[in-house]
């Protein structure tokens, strides 16, 4: 507590004038305490010890106009309300309350000695201690197309909705239609004094279900406005007449497009038949229709027996051929082996003749020699092609299993068809070849080509041969 007393005394002494310090010093006996026991501002009292000296009553250290407040071990001089102590002189000087914002923003401040006054600004009135706003709008200072807005200390006139300011305090009618009003479906804007009106466009009408509040579309299609062979499509505020598929709009009517002459009918593979608003692709007998194309009918796959007993059915483009039973060159040297459909529904290979083993036929040398001269096999093949086939084209693949190593094979056409047909042999060491078409072939027609395939050993001696008869059926059509 001793250090606190010292600090308190120091603070009060800091604000006292030199004269005050001198008075205090004299009153305290030059700063010396009795017997050196009591500190400054205290006096020794018998049986009480050090007690506080009330400088305010004993010394009267403060100036006129100041109030003295005794403190423990010291005192302080206090200025009256409206004044503050000047630390440099120790005098009380007037406080400028206006500079410290004692009055509100709506009041005018006037400083006085030891006080101040607050005056109300224009548009404000004094009520009690405070300034209150005057509501000028009660006097209706604005025009009829304006409304009054009271503000603090004043008012302003603002244009009503539907009016715009002219810049001189007056208002005139605003054209709301230029501000993109009435954007509802089927509406258009019509300007009125101080407002606007939304009216229905052509093709719309006020809907009774909404009490005329909204514009709704008029369905013109209910009034039979489109020509024959057309459908009516109602749109917002209007309608469209769209001709049915296969018709075109011409001078107010829908006319047939004649698709067989122009349009999709030209895609027909064979023939087009025009229909009202459409067309139909037709196919010749022996074909089925698939979209624009004609697909060959495999009559040989039908449940019906297309050929007589014993005959082989060969499917061709747009028809079929019934092949009579084929006979082997000699029943003595050949035996009936099998009948197969190697190439699907278009080509039938009838391998009916395979030569018997000559040693089993006879021990006679002449008969044996005659047997060896016969082809090892004779086979019959049938090929169906379309008319107008371009050349060169591979028509048929001839393939036999290889017999021995270092065997040589030679394919050749037997007969007079070497101009139209030829053979393309892959290699002399492989029993593979293609029957080639050398020139364009038109139908309907039928051509027979005989092909010999001879086998030679490593010395160039012929060992045996095979004979093929290939019948080429050319269709009447190019599909």
C-alpha atoms as one frame of an Amber mdcrd trajectory, in Angstrom:
protein
   0.000   0.000   0.000   2.960   2.342   0.512   3.826   2.412  -3.206   0.179
   3.073  -4.086   0.096   6.167  -1.877   3.282   7.482  -3.459   1.891   6.922
  -6.969  -1.372   8.715  -6.065   0.471  11.688  -4.681   2.659  11.887  -7.749
  -0.333  12.007 -10.091  -2.023  14.831  -8.199   1.158  16.819  -7.865   1.665
  16.548 -11.622  -1.467  18.631 -12.263  -0.942  21.229  -9.534   0.609  24.614
 -10.219   3.870  25.817  -8.714   1.979  28.074  -6.286  -0.127  25.193  -5.119
   2.958  23.083  -4.627   4.472  25.855  -2.547   1.393  26.127  -0.324   1.347
  22.409   0.199   5.032  22.378   0.980   4.673  25.120   3.581   1.677  23.487
   5.124   3.557  20.300   5.450   6.517  21.987   7.107   8.738  22.060   4.085
   8.071  18.424   3.256   9.325  17.111   6.574   7.216  14.915   8.763   7.203
  14.786  12.509  10.135  12.805  13.782  10.591  11.782  10.147   7.805   9.268
  10.646   4.843  10.531   8.500   4.945  11.143   4.756   3.933  14.337   2.973
   0.249  15.110   3.299   0.070  13.301   6.630   0.395  14.558  10.208   1.402
  12.645  13.297  -1.211  12.516  15.997  -0.560  11.068  19.318  -2.278   7.836
  19.889  -3.363   7.981  16.182  -0.143   7.929  14.284  -0.024   9.512  10.816
  -3.376  10.948   9.764  -4.365  12.717   6.570  -4.174  16.508   6.337  -7.282
  18.073   4.717  -5.541  20.620   2.554  -8.891  21.885   1.245  -9.846  23.291
   4.693  -6.460  24.149   6.108  -4.642  25.587   3.103  -7.366  26.373   0.470
  -4.907  25.638  -2.352  -7.375  25.915  -5.298  -8.096  29.065  -7.273 -11.376
  30.928  -7.368 -13.946  29.089  -9.412 -12.408  25.721  -8.583 -13.551  23.085
  -6.141 -11.079  21.342  -3.878 -11.366  17.619  -3.234  -9.271  16.179  -0.473
  -7.415  12.946  -1.105  -5.500  10.766   1.269  -2.132  12.435   1.579  -3.021
  15.005  -1.073  -5.855  16.878  -2.805  -7.127  17.787  -6.287  -8.637  20.977
  -7.755 -11.754  20.378  -9.892 -13.264  22.843 -12.359 -16.980  23.545 -12.472
 -19.230  21.959 -15.146 -18.454  23.392 -18.575 -14.789  24.042 -17.691 -11.622
  21.988 -17.744  -8.260  22.429 -16.013  -5.397  23.848 -18.067  -2.377  21.831
 -16.974   0.057  24.551 -17.987  -1.486  27.380 -15.923  -3.620  25.512 -13.448
  -6.592  27.688 -14.470 -10.068  26.475 -15.445 -10.879  27.278 -19.071 -14.164
  26.986 -20.996 -14.890  23.725 -22.820 -15.997  24.069 -26.491 -18.768  21.494
 -26.434 -19.630  22.153 -30.126 -16.256  20.885 -31.248 -16.909  17.716 -29.291
 -20.239  17.006 -31.028 -22.524  17.621 -28.072 -25.378  18.479 -30.459 -26.854
  16.035 -32.936 -26.497  16.191 -36.723 -29.892  17.822 -37.060 -29.009  20.614
 -34.595 -26.870  23.737 -34.759 -24.450  24.114 -31.845 -23.594  27.531 -30.209
 -20.843  27.502 -27.588 -21.250  29.697 -24.482 -19.004  30.346 -21.452 -19.270
  27.248 -19.341 -22.065  25.841 -21.493 -23.535  25.529 -25.062 -26.862  25.716
 -26.913 -28.359  23.418 -29.553 -30.591  25.101 -32.182 -32.879  23.030 -34.428
 -32.109  22.953 -38.170 -34.718  24.092 -40.717 -37.460  21.529 -40.989 -37.040
  20.541 -37.340 -38.930  21.783 -34.303 -37.987  21.810 -30.610 -40.003  19.454
 -28.490 -38.693  19.422 -24.987 -34.971  18.983 -25.046 -34.866  17.407 -28.511
 -35.396  18.506 -32.115 -38.147  16.629 -33.892 -38.738  16.469 -37.655 -41.618
  18.462 -39.175 -43.735  16.320 -41.590 -44.219  18.744 -44.507 -46.200  16.099
 -46.467 -49.274  16.834 -44.338 -49.543  20.131 -46.231 -49.649  18.306 -49.630
 -46.841  20.271 -51.277 -46.550  17.924 -54.336 -48.511  17.683 -57.632 -51.287
  15.137 -58.185 -48.993  12.881 -60.262 -46.454  12.876 -57.443 -46.380  11.519
 -53.962 -44.619  13.162 -51.037 -41.792  11.520 -49.118 -40.944  13.094 -45.767
 -37.235  13.289 -44.916 -35.304  14.437 -41.867 -35.726  18.213 -41.870 -37.312
  18.329 -45.321 -39.308  16.372 -47.927 -39.135  15.396 -51.603 -41.700  14.880
 -54.343 -41.329  11.664 -56.302 -43.148  10.762 -59.500 -45.847   8.186 -59.126
 -45.711   4.903 -61.030 -46.401   5.562 -64.677 -44.748   8.995 -64.649 -41.166
  10.191 -65.147 -39.395  13.310 -63.908 -38.890  16.205 -66.306 -35.870  17.421
 -64.350 -37.587  20.616 -63.141 -39.606  19.155 -60.292 -42.549  18.174 -62.511
 -43.577  14.767 -63.866 -45.037  13.610 -67.182 -46.582  10.359 -68.399 -44.118
   7.494 -68.975 -44.519   5.256 -72.031 -44.241   1.860 -70.367 -44.530   0.121
 -73.733 -40.983   1.115 -74.647 -39.805  -0.674 -71.518 -40.897  -4.068 -72.878
 -44.016  -4.367 -70.783 -46.692  -6.975 -71.549 -44.360  -9.862 -72.291 -46.973
 -12.511 -71.620 -47.890 -14.967 -74.328 -49.986 -13.293 -77.028 -49.886  -9.849
 -75.445 -48.988  -6.416 -76.785 -48.697  -3.142 -74.878 -50.937  -0.061 -75.260
 -49.882   3.059 -73.375 -52.400   5.027 -71.243 -52.111   8.143 -69.057 -50.023
   7.159 -66.089 -50.248   3.493 -66.917 -50.539   0.977 -69.747 -52.804  -1.829
 -70.898 -51.983  -5.325 -72.149 -54.185  -6.332 -75.072 -54.228  -9.598 -77.046
 -52.446  -9.964 -80.361 -54.015 -11.398 -83.483 -54.661 -15.106 -83.016 -55.229
 -14.740 -79.261 -58.207 -13.838 -77.132 -58.980 -13.180 -73.493 -59.606 -16.410
 -71.681 -62.916 -16.494 -69.857 -61.551 -19.137 -67.498 -59.155 -16.533 -66.102
 -61.766 -13.740 -66.138 -60.016 -12.112 -69.059 -56.755 -11.789 -67.223 -54.613
 -13.731 -69.692 -54.474 -14.102 -73.482 -54.811 -17.637 -74.797 -54.256 -19.013
 -78.261 -57.133 -19.435 -80.703 -57.138 -22.952 -82.176 -57.752 -22.201 -85.854
 -57.532 -25.917 -86.705 -61.023 -26.394 -85.317 -62.293 -24.163 -88.133 -61.211
 -26.506 -91.000 -58.789 -24.005 -92.516 -56.466 -26.430 -94.385 -56.936 -28.049
 -97.827 -57.436 -31.748 -98.552 -54.477 -34.085 -97.964 -53.082 -31.724 -95.346
 -53.000 -31.637 -91.596 -53.492 -28.504 -89.555 -50.887 -27.669 -86.945 -51.957
 -25.072 -84.451 -49.264 -22.657 -83.326 -49.218 -19.852 -80.811 -51.253 -17.098
 -82.409 -51.508 -18.784 -85.796 -51.532 -22.164 -87.576 -49.701 -24.107 -90.281
 -51.048 -26.379 -92.983 -48.658 -29.253 -93.621 -49.292 -31.545 -96.554 -49.341
 -35.236 -95.805 -46.253 -37.215 -96.640 -46.100 -37.694-100.386 -47.842 -34.391
-101.128 -46.494 -30.889-101.715 -48.157 -27.539-101.253 -48.901 -25.792-104.560
 -51.188 -22.778-104.977 -53.255 -23.507-101.910 -53.665 -27.265-102.437 -51.624
 -30.373-101.713 -50.654 -32.292-104.858 -49.127 -35.758-105.139 -45.339 -35.823
-105.369 -45.145 -38.575-108.022 -42.328 -40.261-106.103 -41.586 -42.683-108.930
 -40.327 -39.782-111.034 -38.565 -37.873-108.272 -37.750 -38.725-104.700 -37.647
 -42.090-103.013 -39.178 -44.025-105.897 -35.914 -43.747-107.802 -34.351 -46.035
-105.176 -36.484 -48.996-106.234 -34.258 -51.753-107.517 -36.673 -52.963-110.168
 -39.911 -51.067-110.691 -41.815 -48.281-108.919 -45.583 -47.965-108.744 -46.939
 -44.569-107.757 -49.654 -44.412-105.082 -51.599 -41.401-103.771 -49.095 -39.654
-101.553 -46.683 -42.566-101.713 -45.127 -45.230-103.907 -44.439 -48.935-103.850
 -41.385 -50.811-105.023 -42.235 -53.930-107.023 -40.143 -56.995-107.683 -40.348
 -59.539-110.506 -41.489 -63.106-109.853 -38.937 -65.075-107.920 -38.015 -62.150
-105.673 -39.310 -60.843-102.373 -39.311 -57.155-101.497 -37.199 -55.721 -98.693
 -37.480 -51.954 -98.501 -36.197 -50.783-101.894 -34.428 -54.019-102.754 -35.473
 -57.284-104.355 -34.245 -60.389-102.561 -34.062 -63.667-104.423 -36.461 -66.363
-103.222 -34.861 -69.755-102.789 -37.559 -71.903-104.282 -35.498 -75.000-103.586
 -35.848 -74.414 -99.855 -39.637 -74.287 -99.987 -41.678 -77.089 -98.577 -43.297
 -77.569-101.954 -41.625 -80.068-104.270 -40.461 -77.746-107.031 -39.031 -80.554
-109.186 -40.060 -84.066-110.165 -38.813 -87.113-108.391 -35.191 -87.750-109.130
 -34.525 -84.228-110.332 -32.188 -81.849-108.521 -33.401 -78.339-107.735 -30.897
 -75.564-108.378 -31.848 -72.097-107.182 -31.120 -69.239-109.557 -31.577 -65.464
-109.416 -35.305 -64.982-109.744 -36.151 -68.641-110.275 -34.870 -72.195-110.175
 -33.776 -75.003-112.461 -34.751 -78.625-112.271 -31.819 -80.806-113.305 -32.566
 -84.226-114.672 -30.730 -87.158-113.083 -27.174 -87.196-114.347 -25.662 -90.371
-115.681 -22.118 -91.524-115.240 -20.085 -91.984-118.424 -20.052 -95.730-117.809
 -21.582 -97.811-115.110 -18.787-100.280-115.616 -16.021 -97.912-114.615 -17.922
 -95.528-112.275 -20.054 -95.815-109.228 -22.616 -93.403-107.862 -21.072 -91.711
-104.828 -22.988 -88.760-103.406 -25.005 -85.636-104.026 -24.198 -82.497-102.017
 -25.026 -78.791-101.779 -21.549 -77.371-101.292 -22.174 -73.704-101.942 -25.365
 -72.874-100.096 -28.658 -72.300-101.798 -27.214 -70.945-105.076 -24.860 -73.680
-106.255 -25.339 -77.430-106.220 -22.458 -79.784-106.830 -23.527 -83.292-107.742
 -20.576 -85.603-107.420 -22.202 -88.723-108.732 -19.380 -90.383-110.594 -16.144
 -91.588-109.021 -14.069 -94.125-110.880 -13.754 -97.560-109.425 -10.387 -99.105
-108.682  -9.204-100.467-111.985  -7.550-103.564-110.466 -10.902-104.665-109.115
 -12.698-104.205-112.401 -10.716-106.756-114.446  -7.400-108.505-114.674  -7.446
-108.072-118.398  -4.689-105.691-119.458  -6.760-104.055-122.151  -9.642-103.473
-119.740  -7.211-102.209-117.111  -5.614 -99.817-119.580  -9.031 -98.554-120.683
 -10.024 -98.013-117.060  -6.911 -95.979-116.312  -7.698 -93.669-119.230 -11.025
 -92.730-117.694 -11.143 -89.527-115.516 -10.663 -90.240-111.848 -13.979 -88.466
-111.233 -16.600 -86.484-113.065 -18.521 -83.823-111.181 -21.295 -81.383-112.093
 -21.546 -77.869-110.726 -24.184 -75.198-111.162 -23.608 -71.465-110.762 -26.225
 -68.682-110.787 -25.149 -65.124-111.675 -26.951 -61.851-112.432 -27.273 -60.302
-115.849 -24.826 -57.609-116.902 -22.035 -58.994-114.734 -18.836 -57.082-115.421
 -15.584 -58.780-116.395 -13.172 -59.964-115.231 -14.998 -61.699-112.392 -14.361
 -64.883-110.431 -17.349 -67.175-110.975 -16.380 -70.452-109.381 -13.601 -71.843
-107.228 -12.259 -75.267-108.171 -10.423 -77.061-105.416  -9.290 -80.661-104.961
  -7.267 -82.184-102.148  -3.570 -82.583-102.936  -2.530 -86.196-103.468   1.272
 -86.478-103.292   4.245 -84.222-102.935   5.877 -82.779-106.012   2.763 -83.406
-108.021   1.918 -80.912-110.750  -1.600 -79.919-111.741  -2.884 -78.418-114.935
  -6.344 -76.905-115.449  -7.770 -76.433-118.939 -11.114 -75.688-120.559 -12.428
 -78.361-122.854 -14.667 -77.069-125.641 -15.492 -73.746-127.310 -15.995 -71.444
-124.282 -12.419 -70.257-123.987 -13.303 -66.760-125.208 -15.994 -65.986-122.651
 -14.433 -68.018-119.823 -10.913 -68.725-118.677  -9.102 -70.376-115.782  -6.844
 -68.718-113.261  -4.625 -71.321-111.596  -3.083 -70.308-108.312   0.032 -72.509
-108.656   1.025 -75.545-110.715   1.764 -77.335-107.449  -1.651 -76.695-105.959
  -4.937 -78.190-107.231  -6.719 -74.834-106.946  -8.112 -72.647-109.728 -10.848
 -70.094-110.449 -13.288 -70.066-113.352 -13.088 -66.490-114.644 -15.586 -64.469
-116.695 -13.704 -62.679-119.496 -16.494 -60.525-120.926 -19.777 -59.071-119.820
 -22.526 -61.630-119.772 -26.227 -60.838-120.192 -29.271 -62.933-119.489 -31.397
 -64.779-119.505 -28.924 -67.328-120.770 -27.233 -70.609-119.886 -23.615 -71.614
-120.472 -21.791 -74.887-119.928 -18.056 -75.072-119.353 -16.078 -78.303-119.120
 -12.826 -78.189-117.165 -10.121 -80.813-117.069  -7.636 -81.049-114.217  -4.749
 -83.349-115.000  -2.151 -84.559-112.484   1.519 -85.122-113.411   4.304 -86.716
-111.443   7.742 -85.230-110.881   8.966 -86.571-114.261   6.170 -84.856-116.127
   4.180 -88.029-116.821   0.404 -87.781-116.499  -0.963 -89.848-113.675  -4.715
 -89.142-113.877  -7.278 -86.431-114.450 -10.632 -85.163-113.243 -13.459 -83.685
-115.278 -15.816 -80.924-114.154 -18.944 -79.729-115.893 -19.917 -76.238-114.767
 -23.295 -74.872-115.811 -23.706 -71.093-115.494 -27.280 -69.805-115.287 -27.512
 -66.072-116.124 -30.559 -64.304-114.672 -32.795 -61.965-116.617 -32.164 -59.254
-114.026 -29.043 -57.569-112.750 -29.886 -58.251-109.108
